Structures are given as C-alpha cells and as structure tokens.
Amino acid sequence: MDNKTKYLYSFCMIIQKEKNLGYHISKGADDIYWILNDGEIFIKNLSKNFDSAVIKAKEYVGSNVDTSVWHRRKKFYDTDCYAKKPEQQDSHVDSHYSYLDNIEFQIKKIQCEAREYVGDVGNTLEMELELIETFSFDGEWGNCSCYRFKDSNENRFVYFGTSVSAECFKNSGDKFVISFEIKKQFIDQQHYEKDGVVPFKVNQISKIKNNLVKTKNYWVSLPSSDEIIDIDVLYTPSKNKKDVRFDFSFKNRQKEKIVFYPTGIKTFKQAKEFLHELSELSEKQKLTVEYLTNLTKESA
C-alpha cells in the first residue's frame, strides 16, 4: 500500500466514523429543528436555524460539534411507539447518505486493491492466517472443504481440501500459524461479483501443516480375573519421557482413573502393542488388578 493509498484509507476511516459520532448536530424527526444527539440518544432541540444551532451546541458541549444529518424516528412515550418516518426526505439527507455509502465503497475498494500475491507459486511459507469463513461442498472426488483466510496485511488465501491440519480452524476469527505451499495465484472475480466492489488477488494454498501438538487415543475393555477393566492410552508427542500415559478404571464403578506409565514405552505404536499384550493376559485369565497396580507403583 503506497503513501497515497494509506492517506486516502486513513481519511476514509475518519469520515466513516461520522456514522458513530458522540455529540453531533442532526435533524429532528419532524424535520423542523436542528437537534443535539449523543450517538443515537436525543439530548435537546437547538434551533430551527442551522447557524444558531451550531452556536448553541458549542455552548452546551464546550467545544465545536460536528454535523451528521439523519432523520430520527419520533417516539410517542405514552404508547412506547414510533411514528412513521417523515414523508419529506430532504435532498441534503439523501445526498449525505449517498456520501457515506460512497465512503464505504471507497474503503472496500482500497482494501481490495491493496491485496497482493504473497511469494511465488511453488514457494513454501509459514505464517499466521486468520479464518474468514469455511464451508463444505460436493466435488468431483467427493466432499471437500473450502477455507478462506487473510493475513495481517489483509491479503487473501484460499484452501480446498480435507487435511486434518486445517481442522484447527473452526470459527471465523480463529488464528493459527501454519506452513503451506503456494499452489496458484489468481484474480477473484466471483467475490467481486458477490460484493460489488473490485476484483482482488488471491493466493491458493496446498500441503498445509500446523505445529499444534497432536494427541492420539486408544482404548480397550478387558475382563480381569474378577471384573471388567477399561484401559485407556493417551499419546502426546513431547520431549517429556512420560509422553505416553495409561490409565485404568473399573467399568462398573464410578471411581477416579488410576494413571500409570509402563517402562520403556515412548511411541503410540509401542503403546498399542502393550495393550495387545494385556489382552493376551486377559485371555489367559492372568490379567489382574494387582498386576496393573504393581505397574502403577513401578511408574510412580
């Protein structure tokens, strides 16, 4: 975004705030008095004459007060109902709204024109992206998901696929650092036609990966010599030696799970193999609570 664009964008943002002014001069619901508002809250009638209204507003607020022309809807407080808007809509009101609408359009136009291609096709990048929206559709190869993102500079990205690495993005506004490959770069005509602004540049990405810790779970229910035992394993990759956690509980009892860490098990594959060994013990009726308790004591 060059300096001229930045200046225009800043100017537009200042003007846009007219819609949400604090103290400002406007027109009453009957289109007779110039009035003082605080946001949308009516403060007082000022004058039928605009110049007099400006002076009285300054006297009340203690400083110059901006003017934002809009018609209030008159409320009858005895019935708690609003009157219909005045049939007469002054041309200056219409032109003022048109002016504000044009400012909004110019802001969107600047935002769209400022969107750039990031890197080149084939580049692998890593950055934080924010989810704009996600939806699913039936494609040539079955169900597919679409994720639309933006970066901190308002550049646009889109991903089509079913990668589990994208599943961390669930709600609009979610932000995660991911790595990806730039698959394609193109001008988005579809959303230009939808939003009615101008076409903008889009980076289509693929091969996305995130650095979030991925946990894996596995569970078996085995008969011991006296009752059914539920055994769970939770695998969390880390540098901690206790990255594979087991626990067991009794199926028919509402008790806290008992955690244990069998010696020498550091991978999820080893954990599943260990559970199969316990299954074999169960089949031979050698799996006992005492056996698991001793494992727990050894891991303490």
Secondary structure, 3 states (H helix, E strand, C coil): CCHHHHHHHHHHHHHHHHHHCCEEEEECCCCCCEEEEECCEEEEEEECCHHHHHHHHHHHHCCCCEEEEEECCCEECCCCEECCCCCCCCHHHHHHHHHHHHHHHHHHHHHHHHCCCCCCCCCEEEEEEEEEEEEEEEECCEEEEEEEEECCCCCEEEEEECCHHHCCCCCCCCEEEEEEEEEEEEEECHHHHHHCCCCEEEEEEEEEEECCCCCEEEEEEEECCCCEEEEEEEECCCCCCCCEEEEEEECCCCCCCEEECCCCCCCHHHHHHHHHHHHHHHHCCCCCHHHHHHHHHHHC
